[in-house]
């Protein structure tokens, strides 16, 4: 899931070298904290949050395959 989110985020931003994903794992849940450059936050969120919603949907699907739930937090 971490690699998936990193690849997707790097494709969206202007500064892909600054993309970083931290993981906080629980028993059945995972929190993925996506860090991007301050200038790229808007690109990752998208208009009306559409891109962020799509990223969360893809990551949730990948987590469901592993029997977990996932939450994506976007940070700068």
N, C-alpha and C positions, 0 to 999 in steps of 0.2 A: 504494500500500500504506500509506503514511504517513497519508494522509487517511482511509482506511478504518479503520485502527486508532484514530485520534483520534475519529472519529464513534462507533464502537462503545464506546470507553472513556467518552466524555462521557455516553452514555446510561445508563451503569451507576453513575456516582459522584454524590456529593452536591455536590462542588465542581468542576464541569466547567471552570471557568476555570483550574484548576491542572493540567489534563491537557496533557502535552507529549510529543512523540515525537522522539527523536534517531535519526539513521540513520548506521550505519557500513557503508559499502559495500566489498565485495570484488569480484573478477572475476565470480564466479558465485553469490555469496552476499550476503545483506543481514542485518544485525543491527538490529532495531528496539528501541530502549530506551524503554519506556513509563514516564513519570514521572507519578505521581499524588500527591495529598495523603496524608500518613501515615495519616489516618483512613479513607481510601478503599481502601487496599491490600487489605483483606479482601474488599471488595465486588468487586474486579477478579479476585481469585483464586477466590473462591467456595468452597462446601463441597467438601472433598476435591480442590480444584483444578479443578473441572469447568468453571467459566467461563474460567479461564486456558487450559485445554486447548482449549476451543471457539474462543477468540480466536486461538490459535496455528494451529488447523486452517484457519480462514478466511483468515488471512494467508498461510499456506503455499500454499493454493489460488490466491490472487491472485498470489503470486510465481511459481508454476509456470506460469501463463499467460504470464509474461514470461521464462520459461526460467531462473529463478533459484531458489535455495533461501533460505528465510527463517527467522530465529530471533527470537523475541520474548522480551525480558527485562523483567520488571516491577520497577520501582524506586520508592522513595519519596523 
